[in-house]
Amino acid sequence: MSHAAQAKAQYNLNKLHKRLRRGVGQAIADFGMIEEGDKIMVCLSGGKDSYTMLDILLNLQQSAPINFSLIAVNLDQKQPGFPAEVLPQYLSQLGVAFKIVTEDTYSIVKEKIPEGKTTCSLCSRLRRGILYRTAKELGATKIALGHHRDDMLETLFLNMFYGGKMKSMPPKLISDNGEHIVIRPLAYCKEKDIEKYAVAKGFPIIPCNLCGSQDGLQRQVVKDMLQDWDKRFPGRIETMFQAMQNIVLSHMVDKTLFDFAGISKDSALAFEGDTAFDKPAVPSVPVGFESDDETMIPQQAVELV
C-alpha cells in the first residue's frame, strides 16, 4: 500500500472512530449508563460488536471526567472448534482485565432443542443466567452488552410481527434477577459503521457456529428487510430509529398507558389533539441529524472528554 493510500485509510479510520465514540458518548450521557466508581463487566463474544464496544469504552475511559473500571468477560460455551486461545491472547496484549467463564451450554442446547429448530431462545437464557452470576462474583455494578441501533430496530419489528407488541431493546434496564444494571453503549451506533471499524482494526473475529449459521431465523428475515429498505430508501432507517425516541401515547391505542376513556371536550389539551389528521411534513433528512458521509449523527451529540 502506498503512503498516500495508507494516509487515506488512517484518515477514514479516524473519522469512523470519532463517529462511534461520539455515538457511545451520547448514549452514555443520555441514559446515565456510567457513574463514578462503576465496575463495568464488558460481555465479549468475539464478534465485531463486542470488540468495538470494548475498544470505544477503553478509549473513553482515558479521557472521561469520571473514574470507572472495565473487565472483559467471555463465555466459552464449548462449541466444537471454538478457538479458546484467541480472546485471552488479544486481551492480554491489550492489558485489559478479563475472565473466561467455561460452561458447556452447547451440549445442553443440542440435547434440549430438536434438530432443525432454532436454538437462540434457550441459548440466550442460559447465557444470561451465567453472565448475571459472573457479574455478582466480580462485584460488577454494570453489565455492558454489544447490541447496536440496528439490533434495536430489528427487535422492534420482531415483536410487532411475531409478538404483537411495540417493544424493542432498551438502552438501559434492570436485569431479570433485579441485581444488576444492563447497558447497551452502542445504542446509537450503526451496524455498517461497526463492520467497517472491525475490519479496519483487524479484530480477531470468532464466528458463532451454534446459532449464527442457522437458516431461516426470524431475526435474519427482519434484518434482510431493513437492509433492503436502507438500500432503496436512504434515510428510512434513521427516521424509524428517531421515531422510537418520539412516541406520542395519545395517538397510539394502548388504553393502559393513556386515559382515552377520560377524554372529554373539557379536557386540557396536554397532547397533540387532532393534529394527527394534518399531513405530516417528511424531511429528506430526519430532524436533529446531519449527514456525515454514509451515516447520520445527532447534532447534539457530545463526547465524554
TAFEN-V560568 format. One record per backbone hydrogen bond with DSSP energy under -1.0 kcal/mol. NH is the residue of the N-H (numbers start at 1). CO is the residue of the C=O. E is the energy in kcal/mol with one decimal. If there is no record, write none. Layout:
nh/co/e
NH/CO/E
NH/CO/E
This chain:
nh/co/e
6/2/-2.5
7/3/-2.4
8/4/-2.3
9/5/-2.4
10/6/-2.3
11/7/-2.2
12/8/-2.5
13/9/-2.1
14/10/-2.4
15/11/-2.1
16/12/-2.3
17/13/-2.8
18/14/-2.3
19/15/-2.2
20/16/-2.4
21/17/-2.8
22/18/-2.4
23/19/-2.1
24/20/-2.6
25/21/-2.8
26/22/-2.4
27/23/-2.1
28/24/-2.5
29/25/-2.0
30/26/-3.1
31/27/-2.1
33/28/-1.6
37/67/-3.3
38/35/-2.1
40/69/-3.0
41/142/-2.9
42/71/-2.3
43/144/-2.4
44/73/-2.9
51/47/-1.9
52/48/-2.1
53/49/-2.5
54/50/-2.4
55/51/-2.4
56/52/-2.6
57/53/-2.4
58/54/-2.4
59/55/-1.7
60/56/-2.7
61/57/-2.2
63/60/-1.1
64/60/-1.6
69/38/-2.7
71/40/-2.4
72/97/-2.6
73/42/-2.7
74/99/-2.0
76/101/-2.9
82/79/-2.1
84/82/-1.7
86/83/-1.7
89/85/-1.8
90/86/-2.3
91/87/-3.0
92/88/-2.1
93/89/-2.0
94/90/-1.6
95/91/-1.3
96/91/-2.1
99/72/-2.2
101/74/-3.1
103/76/-2.1
105/103/-2.3
106/77/-1.7
109/105/-2.7
110/106/-2.4
111/107/-1.9
112/108/-2.3
113/109/-2.7
117/114/-2.0
123/119/-2.4
124/120/-2.7
125/121/-1.8
126/122/-2.5
127/123/-2.6
128/124/-2.5
129/125/-2.1
130/126/-1.9
131/127/-2.3
132/128/-2.4
133/129/-2.0
134/130/-2.4
135/131/-2.5
136/132/-1.9
137/133/-2.1
138/134/-2.2
140/135/-2.4
141/39/-2.1
142/39/-1.7
143/181/-2.4
144/41/-2.8
145/183/-2.7
149/189/-2.1
152/148/-1.8
153/149/-2.0
154/150/-2.6
155/151/-2.3
156/152/-1.8
157/153/-2.1
158/154/-2.5
159/155/-2.4
160/156/-1.8
161/157/-3.1
162/158/-2.7
165/159/-2.1
167/165/-1.2
173/182/-2.2
175/180/-3.0
178/175/-2.1
182/173/-3.0
183/143/-3.0
184/171/-2.2
187/184/-1.7
189/186/-2.2
194/190/-1.9
195/191/-2.7
196/192/-2.0
197/193/-2.4
198/194/-2.7
199/195/-1.9
200/196/-2.5
201/197/-2.5
203/198/-1.7
205/203/-1.9
206/46/-3.3
214/211/-1.6
221/217/-1.9
222/218/-2.1
223/219/-2.8
224/220/-2.6
225/221/-1.9
226/222/-2.5
227/223/-2.5
228/224/-2.1
229/225/-2.3
230/226/-2.5
231/227/-1.7
232/228/-2.4
233/229/-3.4
236/233/-2.2
239/235/-2.2
240/236/-2.5
241/237/-2.3
242/238/-2.2
243/239/-2.0
244/240/-1.3
245/242/-1.2
246/243/-1.4
251/248/-1.8
252/249/-1.6
257/254/-1.2
258/254/-1.2
260/258/-1.8
263/260/-1.6
267/264/-1.9
270/268/-1.9
275/272/-1.8
277/274/-1.9
278/275/-1.5
289/286/-1.6
290/297/-1.4
292/295/-2.0
295/292/-1.4
297/290/-1.6
299/288/-2.0
301/298/-1.7
305/303/-1.7
